[in-house]
Amino acid sequence: QVHLVESGGGSVQAGGSLRLSCGVSGATDSANCMGWFRQAPGKEREKVAAIERTGNTRYADSVKGRFTISQDNAKNTLFLQMNSLKPEDTAMYYCAADAWARTCSGSYWYFTPLPNFAYWGQGTQVTVSS
């Protein structure tokens, strides 16, 4: 089992920045692919970004160039740096992990509407006001 706990959410004005963190514990060796997802009220969950253990990253088109996913393997922490935030970024943000490195592959991530991750955190709220 992999246990995930998100933090760093909050309220910010449009154009501002936030940095989300996700602490990873338990069977950390099973977290070979890590990702961030979000879900706005009344909308379906959507993918945001993913990172392989090797460091390769994937991004949704809506956040490319504004968000950066990174990880500190020594501290078992995943990050999402969010810059130039827009009101449409308002959502609950979830950290996710999967044991299969293939989950982070470009062919799977980009061509799968909602990639399947085995482990999920409880989420942290991000609210961007105009």
BAFI-3210 file (N, C-alpha, C; in Angstrom, 3 decimals, decimal comma, padded with zeros to 6 digits):
// residues 130
n [1|2|3|4|5|6|7|8|9|10|11|12|13|14|15|16|17|18|19|20|21|22|23|24|25|26|27|28|29|30|31|32|33|34|35|36|37|38|39|40|41|42|43|44|45|46|47|48|49|50|51|52|53|54|55|56|57|58|59|60|61|62|63|64|65|66|67|68|69|70|71|72|73|74|75|76|77|78|79|80|81|82|83|84|85|86|87|88|89|90|91|92|93|94|95|96|97|98|99|100|101|102|103|104|105|106|107|108|109|110|111|112|113|114|115|116|117|118|119|120|121|122|123|124|125|126|127|128|129|130]
n.u [000,829|000,443|000,612|-000,751|-000,496|-001,720|-000,781|-000,676|-002,568|-004,877|-006,181|-005,918|-005,188|-005,915|-003,223|-001,419|000,659|001,022|002,292|001,981|002,287|002,995|003,130|004,658|004,251|004,658|004,613|006,801|008,483|006,782|005,762|006,156|005,257|004,045|001,430|-000,591|-003,929|-007,088|-010,274|-013,049|-015,986|-018,929|-017,770|-015,879|-013,146|-009,842|-006,737|-003,596|-000,713|002,200|004,882|007,693|009,665|012,192|012,251|011,118|008,552|005,019|002,360|-000,891|-002,466|-003,699|-002,268|000,351|003,480|002,813|002,537|004,633|005,780|007,469|009,805|011,105|012,978|014,488|013,242|010,775|008,664|006,285|005,823|003,925|004,354|002,611|002,070|001,065|-001,726|-005,152|-008,676|-010,066|-008,493|-009,326|-010,087|-010,337|-007,350|-005,610|-003,212|-001,583|-000,522|001,170|002,149|003,097|005,422|004,723|002,363|003,040|004,043|004,377|002,691|000,614|-000,240|-000,911|-002,839|-004,850|-007,822|-008,380|-005,975|-005,249|-004,635|-003,411|-003,309|-004,456|-004,560|-006,275|-006,844|-006,416|-007,616|-007,728|-008,248|-008,884|-009,244|-010,763]
n.v [-001,202|002,218|005,308|008,517|011,991|015,127|018,635|022,252|023,594|026,361|029,724|032,032|034,901|035,442|034,911|034,485|032,242|028,868|026,158|022,817|019,982|016,505|014,032|010,877|007,660|004,369|001,608|002,697|002,007|001,052|003,189|004,012|005,599|008,804|011,171|014,130|015,104|016,742|017,975|019,793|021,366|019,717|018,732|016,258|014,280|015,212|014,757|016,188|016,337|014,202|012,137|010,128|007,726|008,012|010,620|011,690|013,746|014,501|016,483|017,971|019,711|022,045|023,040|023,146|024,711|026,399|024,967|022,891|019,693|017,850|015,824|014,688|012,226|011,308|012,372|011,379|012,866|014,527|017,227|020,051|022,789|025,662|028,202|031,448|031,275|030,587|031,391|029,140|027,079|026,419|023,924|020,691|019,218|016,259|013,891|011,098|007,671|004,973|001,568|000,677|001,626|002,088|003,454|006,078|006,419|008,082|007,214|006,015|007,932|010,301|009,402|008,292|009,174|009,355|008,382|005,319|005,100|003,471|004,301|006,916|010,258|012,314|014,826|018,370|021,648|024,096|027,405|029,911|033,251|035,830]
n.w [000,000|-000,757|000,749|000,510|001,028|000,521|000,439|000,722|-000,758|-001,361|-001,392|-004,025|-006,040|-009,527|-011,737|-009,767|-007,733|-006,565|-004,597|-004,552|-002,427|-001,954|000,263|000,406|001,629|003,126|000,958|-000,755|-002,826|-004,692|-005,983|-008,866|-010,848|-010,675|-010,172|-010,775|-010,415|-011,044|-009,931|-010,631|-009,237|-010,247|-012,496|-014,373|-013,123|-014,060|-015,766|-014,858|-014,569|-014,815|-013,590|-014,149|-012,303|-013,287|-013,989|-016,282|-017,624|-017,984|-019,288|-019,131|-021,806|-021,013|-018,867|-019,545|-019,633|-017,575|-015,203|-013,173|-012,573|-010,099|-008,203|-005,092|-004,490|-002,367|-000,158|-000,478|-001,684|-003,672|-005,952|-007,143|-008,885|-009,435|-011,584|-012,846|-012,395|-013,179|-013,033|-013,953|-013,110|-010,650|-008,375|-006,739|-005,962|-006,593|-005,554|-006,997|-007,335|-008,959|-009,487|-011,910|-014,265|-016,836|-016,768|-016,770|-019,264|-022,423|-024,489|-023,138|-021,216|-022,705|-024,525|-023,088|-021,655|-018,844|-017,034|-015,300|-011,993|-009,083|-006,416|-004,290|-002,962|-000,490|-001,376|-002,031|-001,777|-004,307|-004,993|-007,266|-007,708|-009,690]
ca.u [000,000|001,096|-000,215|-000,459|-001,110|-001,462|-000,817|-000,251|-003,662|-005,316|-006,846|-004,968|-005,757|-005,456|-001,857|-000,580|001,302|000,918|003,089|001,381|003,181|002,357|004,000|004,466|004,725|004,245|005,401|007,232|009,100|005,713|005,350|007,030|004,661|003,308|000,681|-001,539|-005,211|-007,948|-011,705|-013,825|-017,387|-019,791|-016,998|-015,172|-011,731|-008,990|-005,302|-002,857|000,697|002,736|006,336|008,243|010,755|013,403|012,189|010,353|007,309|003,908|001,462|-002,094|-002,267|-004,239|-001,334|001,708|004,111|002,466|002,715|005,811|005,760|008,812|009,804|012,306|012,923|015,104|012,272|009,488|007,698|005,933|005,458|003,331|004,481|001,578|002,263|000,089|-002,985|-006,362|-009,880|-010,438|-007,670|-009,982|-010,481|-009,670|-006,200|-005,298|-001,957|-001,826|000,664|000,942|003,357|003,560|006,076|004,014|001,283|003,588|004,568|003,676|001,645|-000,530|-000,705|-001,518|-003,933|-005,861|-008,484|-008,166|-005,072|-005,640|-003,661|-003,899|-003,333|-004,908|-004,658|-007,592|-007,029|-006,222|-008,414|-007,108|-009,262|-008,277|-010,252|-010,433]
ca.v [000,000|003,521|006,324|009,827|013,116|016,392|019,880|023,418|024,275|027,595|030,703|032,955|035,673|035,091|035,338|034,096|030,933|027,973|024,941|021,685|018,900|015,218|013,135|009,476|006,729|002,988|000,873|003,758|001,388|000,786|004,457|004,204|006,669|009,700|012,137|015,074|015,204|017,736|017,847|020,983|021,029|019,440|018,265|015,001|014,384|015,310|014,641|017,450|016,095|012,944|012,051|008,801|007,691|008,465|012,069|012,136|014,385|014,640|017,554|018,271|020,915|023,203|023,537|023,135|026,020|027,107|024,057|022,035|018,577|017,410|014,900|014,540|010,809|011,096|012,762|010,779|013,952|014,973|018,632|020,662|024,243|026,214|029,631|032,083|030,581|031,139|030,935|027,789|026,100|026,127|022,523|019,859|018,594|014,955|013,209|009,689|006,856|003,653|000,749|000,445|002,759|002,281|004,422|007,396|006,478|009,049|006,560|005,787|009,178|011,257|008,817|007,793|010,355|009,381|007,276|004,560|005,032|002,582|004,935|008,302|011,022|012,853|016,053|019,695|022,586|025,283|028,350|031,056|034,283|036,749]
ca.w [000,000|-000,792|001,414|-000,067|001,726|-000,169|001,193|-000,043|-001,430|-000,750|-002,254|-004,641|-007,139|-010,863|-011,976|-008,651|-007,741|-005,422|-004,710|-003,870|-002,034|-001,683|000,994|000,039|002,652|002,908|-000,045|-001,683|-004,007|-005,658|-006,612|-010,022|-011,642|-009,799|-010,964|-010,187|-011,088|-010,412|-010,196|-010,294|-008,922|-011,383|-013,648|-014,178|-012,772|-015,235|-015,516|-014,861|-014,858|-014,304|-013,618|-013,927|-011,333|-013,987|-014,116|-017,448|-017,216|-018,919|-018,875|-019,898|-022,609|-020,300|-017,845|-020,084|-019,606|-016,342|-014,070|-013,215|-011,638|-009,722|-007,075|-004,281|-004,144|-001,052|000,867|-000,828|-001,827|-005,016|-005,952|-008,327|-008,873|-010,303|-011,833|-013,750|-012,146|-013,779|-012,316|-014,400|-012,399|-009,376|-008,293|-005,753|-006,604|-006,011|-005,843|-007,286|-007,570|-009,537|-009,483|-013,271|-014,919|-018,097|-016,543|-017,072|-020,628|-023,255|-025,280|-022,272|-020,579|-023,630|-025,280|-022,156|-021,069|-017,407|-016,700|-014,125|-010,912|-008,027|-005,094|-004,344|-001,737|-000,178|-002,116|-001,431|-002,566|-004,888|-005,451|-007,927|-007,920|-010,786]
c.u [000,865|000,127|000,225|-001,205|-000,711|-001,493|-000,448|-001,356|-004,036|-006,013|-005,822|-005,678|-005,174|-004,087|-000,887|-000,035|000,996|001,825|002,441|002,454|002,365|003,379|003,649|005,045|004,188|005,179|005,884|007,909|008,067|005,256|006,271|006,515|003,808|002,579|-000,160|-002,783|-006,010|-009,397|-012,408|-015,267|-018,209|-019,075|-016,315|-013,720|-010,903|-007,522|-004,648|-001,408|001,116|004,247|006,761|009,324|012,053|013,417|011,461|008,985|006,293|002,994|000,206|-001,863|-002,690|-003,275|000,101|002,265|003,812|002,733|003,985|005,682|007,196|008,706|011,145|012,282|013,506|014,116|010,887|008,384|007,527|005,481|004,713|003,430|003,514|001,762|001,195|-001,284|-004,174|-007,577|-010,299|-009,542|-008,274|-010,516|-009,895|-008,561|-005,805|-003,936|-002,282|-000,514|000,271|002,247|003,931|004,190|005,355|002,879|001,738|004,102|003,737|002,504|000,414|-001,062|-001,465|-002,744|-005,009|-006,523|-008,262|-007,290|-005,419|-004,493|-004,256|-004,110|-003,641|-004,853|-006,067|-007,872|-006,748|-006,874|-007,574|-008,228|-008,576|-009,380|-009,793|-010,322]
c.v [001,254|004,543|007,703|010,923|014,412|017,563|021,027|024,136|025,563|028,473|031,699|033,720|035,205|035,710|034,934|032,685|030,176|026,774|023,848|020,648|017,647|014,324|011,692|008,590|005,331|002,312|001,828|003,182|001,054|002,036|004,773|005,261|007,499|010,735|013,077|015,108|016,310|017,499|019,093|020,571|020,826|018,940|016,943|015,265|014,414|015,228|015,999|017,206|014,754|012,955|010,616|008,874|008,203|009,978|012,585|012,647|014,442|015,721|017,578|019,586|022,175|023,793|023,627|024,552|026,830|026,262|023,230|020,953|018,161|016,479|014,928|013,097|010,520|011,393|012,202|011,829|014,313|016,423|018,992|022,171|024,807|027,724|030,140|031,431|031,347|030,660|029,517|026,694|025,726|024,706|021,896|019,133|017,329|014,472|011,736|008,974|005,514|002,897|000,570|001,700|003,099|003,308|005,838|007,512|007,449|008,425|006,287|007,109|010,067|010,701|008,200|008,982|010,483|008,180|006,633|004,444|004,237|003,290|006,421|008,946|011,561|014,180|017,304|020,715|023,770|026,161|029,582|032,059|035,257|038,173]
c.w [000,000|-000,200|000,933|000,689|001,042|000,805|000,261|-000,792|-000,707|-001,762|-002,758|-005,749|-008,469|-011,124|-010,887|-008,782|-006,460|-005,681|-003,886|-003,557|-001,775|-001,007|000,693|001,134|002,355|001,913|-001,126|-002,932|-005,072|-006,391|-007,777|-010,982|-010,688|-010,649|-010,133|-011,074|-010,408|-010,803|-009,703|-010,007|-010,175|-012,615|-013,333|-013,783|-014,062|-014,839|-015,635|-015,282|-014,269|-014,423|-013,328|-012,854|-011,960|-014,177|-015,347|-017,015|-018,356|-018,389|-019,740|-020,638|-021,851|-019,280|-018,344|-020,135|-018,363|-015,096|-014,277|-012,149|-011,349|-008,524|-006,375|-003,785|-002,760|000,074|000,593|-000,920|-003,299|-004,935|-007,242|-008,144|-009,895|-010,399|-012,786|-013,614|-012,717|-012,965|-012,717|-013,819|-011,045|-009,369|-007,031|-006,490|-005,835|-006,480|-006,067|-007,567|-008,174|-009,605|-010,884|-013,833|-016,216|-017,961|-016,874|-018,500|-021,468|-024,003|-024,436|-021,742|-021,551|-024,351|-024,395|-021,472|-019,568|-017,048|-015,366|-013,130|-009,750|-006,693|-005,222|-002,968|-001,568|-000,873|-001,316|-002,362|-003,033|-005,438|-006,019|-008,249|-008,992|-010,283]
res [q|v|h|l|v|e|s|g|g|g|s|v|q|a|g|g|s|l|r|l|s|c|g|v|s|g|a|t|d|s|a|n|c|m|g|w|f|r|q|a|p|g|k|e|r|e|k|v|a|a|i|e|r|t|g|n|t|r|y|a|d|s|v|k|g|r|f|t|i|s|q|d|n|a|k|n|t|l|f|l|q|m|n|s|l|k|p|e|d|t|a|m|y|y|c|a|a|d|a|w|a|r|t|c|s|g|s|y|w|y|f|t|p|l|p|n|f|a|y|w|g|q|g|t|q|v|t|v|s|s]
***
